[in-house]
Amino acid sequence: MSDSSATPKLGTSERMKALEAELELTRGELAATVDELADRLNPKTQAERAVAEGKRLVADATDPSAAPEARKRARVVLGVAGAVAVLLVTGVVRRIARH
């Protein structure tokens, strides 16, 4: 059986204060989550992150003092990105040539 003194009784001012405090905490957590999602989904923020990641990859690929694993990964990623870019340009040129 539960101890009635541990949980404030429904309708009491203590219970209401506890619920209000819990609600305020939940609102704060929800607001923080919404702010984080808005930041992650912001196109400007995503573009800035992509540019920073690209710069880091180029630096890793060209820096002889970079870790060998990082250098290899950067070269593979840049190679794949270059191949995709060539395929896209080829597709666009072919489409333009048809018209």
HELIX and SHEET records of a PDB file:
HELIX    1   1 SER A   13  LEU A   41  1                                  29    
HELIX    2   2 PRO A   43  THR A   62  1                                  20    
HELIX    3   3 PRO A   68  ARG A   98  1                                  31    
END                                                                             
